[in-house]
């Protein structure tokens, strides 16, 4: 039975992991040694921290003291939809009807409406789905399920009004 040895190198930020495997004639692979050594990142790969977007969410109605309730969150630029960020941070997104009858982020119901008060330039452009559902609404209104926060290169602050249709 012949065996063949080979070396696979994987780069993760500043560490190079090497795994040596033996593949026997039966096609099975066994790891016979593992080692890691700290080395500089390969050319073209940056170990820098990705840019971050700060988000501030205001409630739809003022509290008893007249101020709007606010929630804060942070997200890596360009990685998540506004809807997902709000859900992960337990920030209310839907009005009563939307809590029961939403499409789960598919962009087919129009219940996750938010208003971007500041930082619109840090978000993606309105999608065709948004243009269809929000054609008679202000440009600052967006569907949270269609809004990507950041573009992997920018950072800054986005201010969001939740459930703007309740604002009076």
C-alpha positions in Angstrom: 0.0 0.0 0.0 1.5 3.3 -1.1 1.1 6.5 1.0 1.4 10.1 0.0 2.3 13.0 2.3 1.6 16.7 1.7 1.4 20.0 3.5 -1.6 22.4 3.6 -0.9 26.0 4.7 -3.8 28.2 5.9 -3.5 31.9 6.8 -5.6 33.5 9.5 -4.7 37.1 10.2 -1.2 36.8 11.8 -0.9 33.1 12.3 0.1 30.5 9.8 -1.2 27.0 10.6 0.3 24.0 8.8 -1.3 20.6 8.8 0.6 17.6 7.6 -1.5 14.7 6.4 -0.9 11.2 5.3 -3.3 9.8 2.7 -3.2 6.0 2.4 -4.3 4.0 -0.6 -7.8 3.7 1.0 -8.4 7.4 0.6 -8.4 8.1 4.3 -6.4 11.1 5.7 -4.8 11.2 9.1 -3.3 14.3 10.7 0.1 13.3 12.1 1.4 16.7 13.3 0.1 20.2 13.8 2.2 23.3 14.4 1.6 27.0 14.3 4.0 29.9 14.1 3.4 33.6 14.3 4.3 35.3 11.0 3.4 38.4 9.3 0.2 38.4 7.2 0.6 37.4 3.6 0.7 40.4 1.1 -2.6 42.0 0.4 -4.3 40.8 3.7 -4.7 43.5 6.4 -5.0 42.6 10.0 -6.6 46.0 10.8 -10.0 46.2 12.5 -12.9 46.6 10.1 -14.7 49.9 10.1 -17.7 50.1 12.4 -21.1 51.9 12.1 -22.7 53.3 15.2 -26.5 53.3 15.2 -29.0 55.2 17.3 -32.7 54.3 17.2 -35.4 56.6 18.4 -38.8 55.3 19.4 -42.0 56.4 17.5 -43.6 58.3 20.4 -42.2 60.5 23.1 -42.2 59.3 26.7 -43.9 61.0 29.6 -41.0 63.4 30.0 -41.4 64.5 26.3 -38.1 62.8 25.1 -38.0 60.0 22.6 -36.7 56.7 23.9 -33.3 55.8 22.3 -31.4 52.6 21.8 -27.9 52.2 20.5 -26.0 49.5 18.6 -22.8 49.0 16.6 -22.2 46.9 13.5 -19.3 46.1 11.2 -19.7 48.2 8.1 -21.2 46.4 5.1 -21.9 43.0 6.9 -25.6 43.2 8.0 -29.0 44.4 7.2 -30.6 47.0 9.4 -33.4 44.5 10.3 -30.9 41.9 11.6 -29.0 44.5 13.7 -32.3 45.6 15.3 -33.4 42.1 16.0 -30.0 41.0 17.4 -30.1 44.0 19.8 -33.8 43.4 20.7 -34.8 46.8 19.3 -38.5 47.0 18.4 -38.9 47.2 14.6 -42.6 46.3 13.8 -45.8 48.0 14.6 -48.6 45.7 16.0 -49.7 44.4 12.6 -46.1 43.8 11.5 -45.3 41.7 14.6 -47.8 39.2 13.4 -47.9 39.6 9.7 -44.3 40.2 8.5 -42.5 38.3 5.7 -39.4 37.5 7.8 -37.1 39.9 5.9 -38.0 38.8 2.4 -39.0 42.3 1.2 -42.5 41.3 0.3 -44.7 43.0 3.0 -43.4 46.5 3.6 -43.9 46.3 7.4 -40.3 47.1 8.5 -40.4 50.8 7.6 -37.9 53.1 9.3 -36.8 56.7 8.7 -33.2 57.5 8.4 -32.7 60.9 10.2 -29.0 61.1 9.7 -26.3 59.1 7.9 -28.1 58.1 4.7 -24.8 58.2 2.9 -23.6 55.3 5.0 -26.3 53.0 3.7 -26.9 51.3 0.3 -29.1 52.9 -2.3 -32.9 52.1 -2.2 -33.6 48.8 -3.9 -36.2 48.1 -6.5 -38.3 46.5 -3.8 -38.1 49.6 -1.6 -39.0 51.8 -4.6 -42.1 49.7 -5.1 -43.3 49.8 -1.5 -42.2 53.3 -0.7 -42.8 55.2 -3.9 -45.2 57.7 -2.3 -43.1 58.0 0.9 -40.3 60.4 1.7 -36.8 59.5 0.4 -35.6 59.1 4.0 -38.0 56.1 4.6 -36.4 52.7 4.1 -37.3 49.0 4.6 -35.0 47.7 7.3 -34.9 44.3 5.5 -33.4 45.8 2.4 -31.0 48.3 4.0 -27.4 47.3 4.2 -25.5 49.2 6.9 -22.2 50.5 5.5 -20.1 49.3 2.6 -17.1 47.6 4.3 -15.0 50.7 3.9 -17.0 53.5 5.5 -17.6 54.3 9.2 -19.8 56.8 11.0 -23.1 57.2 12.7 -26.7 56.4 11.5 -29.7 57.8 13.3 -32.9 55.9 12.8 -36.5 56.7 13.6 -38.5 53.5 14.3 -42.0 53.1 13.0 -42.2 56.6 11.4 -45.8 56.1 10.4 -46.8 56.5 14.1 -45.0 59.9 14.4 -47.5 62.7 14.8 
